[in-house]
Amino acid sequence: MALREAMDYASDGDTLVVTKLDRLARSVQHLGEIVDELEGKNGGLRSLDLGLDTSNSTGRLMLTVLGSVAQFEREMMLERQREGAAKAKAPGRYKRRKPAAQLHAEQIVALFAEATSRREVADQLALSERSVYRALKRRKADA
């Protein structure tokens, strides 16, 4: 909203000054649209964090290079995400372990028969009381 107001307020020859370039635009394409609109008003963009000023040819070159690098980094990140997802979907990979209560189900039932409370069983097996409760409930449902 404030950006749109600033763009509408900008008149012939004005320069939009921002502290950080990455806070100005959502994407490289959006940044390009902002710069094009400012140039249409014979204006420019100045970024204080990068010392970038698009009112000269060096600044425009730097903006293009930085935009290209940002786009390249984004594409590389997406490619790594796709590769990771493909690996995760490969058969036999990334299997979850059984919950602790299922691993200790027999022990839980045996100890509960001897102990006076779920808390005691949980303490003896270093489990949560909730895990013990779930294991006992599952055993009761199976019986």
N, C-alpha and C positions, 0 to 999 in steps of 0.2 A: 504494500500500500504506500509506504513512504517513498520507495524507489519510484513508483509510478508518478507520485506527486513531484518528486525532484526532476524526473525526466520531462514532465509537462511544464514545470517552472523554468527549466533551462532555456535560455534564449540564444540568439546568434553569437557564437564565439565563446560561450561558457565552457568551463572545464569542471567535470564532476570529480571531486576529490574523495577518495575512500581510504580508510586506514588499512584495511586488509582486503585484498582482491577476492579471496575465497569466501568472504561474507557478502559479496555483492551479487554473485550469480549462482544459480543452481547447477549450471553445466557450462561447458565450453561454448556450446551453441547459444545459450542464453547470454553469455558474456559477449559473444560476437554481435548479437542483436542489439545489446546496449551500446556497444561501441559504434555500430553502424548508425543507430539513431542519433547519437551525439555528433558523429561526423556529418550527418545530414543537416545538422544545425551549425556546421562549421565549428563544432566544439571538440572536446577531447575528454580523455579519462586519465586521472593521475592516481596511482596507488602509492601510498606512503611506505608501506612495509617492503615493497620491492623496488621502490624508486623508479617506477615505471610511469612514463608520460607518453600517451599516444598522439600528442600534438606534433611529434617529430618522427622521422622515419625509423630511427633506432628504437624508439618506444613501440612503434607498430610491429617491427620485426620481433622484438622481445615478447610482445603479447602473443604473436603467432607461434613462436617457439614454445613458450610456456603452455599455451593451449594444446599444442601437439603433444608435448610431454605428458600433460595431465590426461589427455585422451588415451595415449599409449599405456600409461599406468593403469587406467581403468580397464582397458581391454585385457591387459595381462592378468589383473586381479580376477576378472570374470572367467578367463581361460583356466586359471588355477582352480577356481571354484568348480567349474565343470569337470575338470580332471579328478578332483577330490570326490565329487558326487559319483562319478563313474567307478572309482575305486571302491567306494563304500557299497555300491550295488553289486560288486563282483561276488559270485557265489563263495560261500565259506568265509567271508570277511566280516569283520566288525560285529561279531556275535555278542549279544549282551550276556552277562553272567546271570545266573539265577539269583534271586533275592536271598539274603542271608537266612531268613526264616524258612525258606524252602530247603536250603542246604542242611539246616539243622532240625528239620521237622521231627525226625525220629527221636532225637535227643531231647527236644522240647517236650514232647509228649511223655517220655520216660521221666524226665525231671519234674514235670508238673504233677505226675502221679505221686511223687515223693515230697515235693515242696508244698508250702502252704499258700504261695501266691505267685502270680505271673511276674511280679517285681523280682522275686528271688531267682526265678528261672532266668529272667533277662540279665540280672547281675552276674549269674554264674557263667552265662554264655557270651557276655559282653554284647548283648543285643538291646534294642529298645523294647519297652514293655508292649508297645503297639505291634512290633514284629511278632512277639510271642503270642499276643492275642490273635493276630491274623492266622498264624500257623495252627493254633488250636481250633479256631473257627473253621478253617479249611478241612482239618482232620475230622471234625464233627460232621461237616456237610458230606464228606466222602463216606462216612460210616453208615 
